[in-house]
Amino acid sequence: MMWLFGQVFVWCLVSFVAGSAVTAAAFLMQRRFAAPPVVVEKSTGDRKVVEMEAAE
């Protein structure tokens, strides 16, 4: 019975490690082929005042 438990434990461990490796590889490949992130200019909190001339 312990032999069976040991076999199941080893196979679960092997499948967990293999699944983790596949998941990590998928994430790395996804980042490699993705477009580079767009840098957004941070707001300083100051508002720009825009004056409009009255159209006459």
Buried (B, 14 or more C-beta within 10 A) or exposed (E): EEEEEEEEEEEEEEEEEEEEEEEEEEEEEEEEEEEEEEEEEEEEEEEEEEEEEEEE
